[in-house]
């Protein structure tokens, strides 16, 4: 993509980089209110059938995923025009999703600034090794990497570790405001969990909340993984890396059924989001539909996305993801 084409593409997106108060408030209402109502019904359903509780947990996990997208927009200052309002709503939705607002905002900003840059990996992204790096790694690094990329670990144990443990601590060198926001988030999480446990019993609280957390956590990690891990994903060393190319070629368009698109807050239009994080989630589809170049980006479907499970390493020579099994062929 030429510099002229990149500038033109950024110009096409610019008119959509404005939050609309009424649309944001409406999205808050049609997400938070159903989530709270279904949580109450799920608690009531414990006396009827736990299968019913689990069914409601699936729906609420979808709503919690949508709440995370609202949180995510607040971190980009794209959900409201007012920065303080973004921070307060982001902090409160961060309590529900177990993610400190300021800490994640910093980490995610690094992800956007370095996504698909081979020389700047390691912050806010998924661990990716190139074929050469893996071949030259120690046996312990190889074992650790294989465990990390195992689907059971990444989509099962991974979300539990990240959301319950990792985000409870501040990163080294965090600013005072960021540290205080993490402490506030942790205090509010403990306070809400304590109040609910004392009110309805800790067993009932866990029976309702645990499946919601586990399912939504898996969904969240899956979305992040699959939208950057597809066969011909863009990766370049820093000298050749381009922000726009990384956005539209290194982030996929995840074409989901409309109901799943709603629950995931349009984040399937990930290429648009990476091109301009200031576009609110409810305008991402409009941007995609208004630009022909954006409609011709790497596209994956619910079915084809399952193929990404086999991708483990990035081959710099072929410029694509490969599996561990492909190493035998590459070594010949």
Secondary structure in CASP SS format (residue, H / E / C, confidence):
PFRMAT SS
TARGET T0000
AUTHOR 0000-0000-0000
METHOD secondary structure of the structure
MODEL  1
X C 1.00
X C 1.00
X H 1.00
X H 1.00
X H 1.00
X H 1.00
X H 1.00
X H 1.00
X H 1.00
X H 1.00
X H 1.00
X H 1.00
X H 1.00
X H 1.00
X C 1.00
X C 1.00
X C 1.00
X C 1.00
X C 1.00
X C 1.00
X H 1.00
X H 1.00
X H 1.00
X H 1.00
X H 1.00
X H 1.00
X H 1.00
X H 1.00
X H 1.00
X H 1.00
X H 1.00
X H 1.00
X H 1.00
X H 1.00
X H 1.00
X H 1.00
X H 1.00
X H 1.00
X H 1.00
X H 1.00
X H 1.00
X H 1.00
X H 1.00
X H 1.00
X H 1.00
X C 1.00
X C 1.00
X C 1.00
X C 1.00
X H 1.00
X H 1.00
X H 1.00
X H 1.00
X H 1.00
X H 1.00
X H 1.00
X H 1.00
X H 1.00
X H 1.00
X H 1.00
X H 1.00
X H 1.00
X H 1.00
X H 1.00
X H 1.00
X H 1.00
X H 1.00
X H 1.00
X H 1.00
X H 1.00
X H 1.00
X H 1.00
X H 1.00
X H 1.00
X H 1.00
X C 1.00
X C 1.00
X C 1.00
X C 1.00
X C 1.00
X C 1.00
X C 1.00
X H 1.00
X H 1.00
X H 1.00
X H 1.00
X H 1.00
X H 1.00
X H 1.00
X H 1.00
X H 1.00
X H 1.00
X H 1.00
X H 1.00
X H 1.00
X H 1.00
X H 1.00
X C 1.00
X C 1.00
X C 1.00
X H 1.00
X H 1.00
X H 1.00
X H 1.00
X H 1.00
X H 1.00
X H 1.00
X H 1.00
X H 1.00
X H 1.00
X H 1.00
X H 1.00
X H 1.00
X H 1.00
X C 1.00
X C 1.00
X E 1.00
X C 1.00
X C 1.00
X C 1.00
X C 1.00
X C 1.00
X C 1.00
X C 1.00
X C 1.00
X C 1.00
X C 1.00
X C 1.00
X E 1.00
X E 1.00
X H 1.00
X H 1.00
X H 1.00
X H 1.00
X H 1.00
X H 1.00
X C 1.00
X C 1.00
X H 1.00
X H 1.00
X H 1.00
X H 1.00
X H 1.00
X H 1.00
X H 1.00
X H 1.00
X H 1.00
X H 1.00
X H 1.00
X C 1.00
X H 1.00
X H 1.00
X H 1.00
X H 1.00
X H 1.00
X H 1.00
X H 1.00
X H 1.00
X H 1.00
X H 1.00
X H 1.00
X H 1.00
X H 1.00
X H 1.00
X H 1.00
X H 1.00
X H 1.00
X H 1.00
X C 1.00
X C 1.00
X C 1.00
X C 1.00
X C 1.00
X C 1.00
X C 1.00
X H 1.00
X H 1.00
X H 1.00
X H 1.00
X H 1.00
X H 1.00
X H 1.00
X H 1.00
X H 1.00
X H 1.00
X H 1.00
X H 1.00
X H 1.00
X H 1.00
X H 1.00
X H 1.00
X H 1.00
X H 1.00
X H 1.00
X H 1.00
X H 1.00
X H 1.00
X H 1.00
X H 1.00
X H 1.00
X C 1.00
X H 1.00
X H 1.00
X H 1.00
X H 1.00
X H 1.00
X H 1.00
X H 1.00
X H 1.00
X H 1.00
X H 1.00
X H 1.00
X H 1.00
X H 1.00
X H 1.00
X H 1.00
X H 1.00
X H 1.00
X H 1.00
X H 1.00
X H 1.00
X H 1.00
X H 1.00
X H 1.00
X H 1.00
X H 1.00
X C 1.00
X C 1.00
X C 1.00
X C 1.00
X C 1.00
X C 1.00
X C 1.00
X C 1.00
X C 1.00
X E 1.00
X C 1.00
X C 1.00
X C 1.00
X C 1.00
X C 1.00
X C 1.00
X H 1.00
X H 1.00
X H 1.00
X H 1.00
X H 1.00
X H 1.00
X H 1.00
X H 1.00
X C 1.00
X C 1.00
X E 1.00
X E 1.00
X E 1.00
X C 1.00
X C 1.00
X H 1.00
X H 1.00
X H 1.00
X H 1.00
X H 1.00
X H 1.00
X C 1.00
X C 1.00
X C 1.00
X C 1.00
X C 1.00
X E 1.00
X H 1.00
X H 1.00
X H 1.00
X H 1.00
X H 1.00
X H 1.00
X C 1.00
X C 1.00
X C 1.00
X C 1.00
X C 1.00
X H 1.00
X H 1.00
X H 1.00
X H 1.00
X H 1.00
X H 1.00
X H 1.00
X H 1.00
X H 1.00
X H 1.00
X C 1.00
X H 1.00
X H 1.00
X H 1.00
X H 1.00
X C 1.00
X C 1.00
X C 1.00
X E 1.00
X E 1.00
X E 1.00
X C 1.00
X C 1.00
X H 1.00
X H 1.00
X H 1.00
X H 1.00
X H 1.00
X H 1.00
X H 1.00
X C 1.00
X C 1.00
X E 1.00
X E 1.00
X E 1.00
X C 1.00
X C 1.00
X C 1.00
X C 1.00
X E 1.00
X E 1.00
X E 1.00
X C 1.00
X C 1.00
X C 1.00
X H 1.00
X H 1.00
X H 1.00
X H 1.00
X H 1.00
X H 1.00
X C 1.00
END
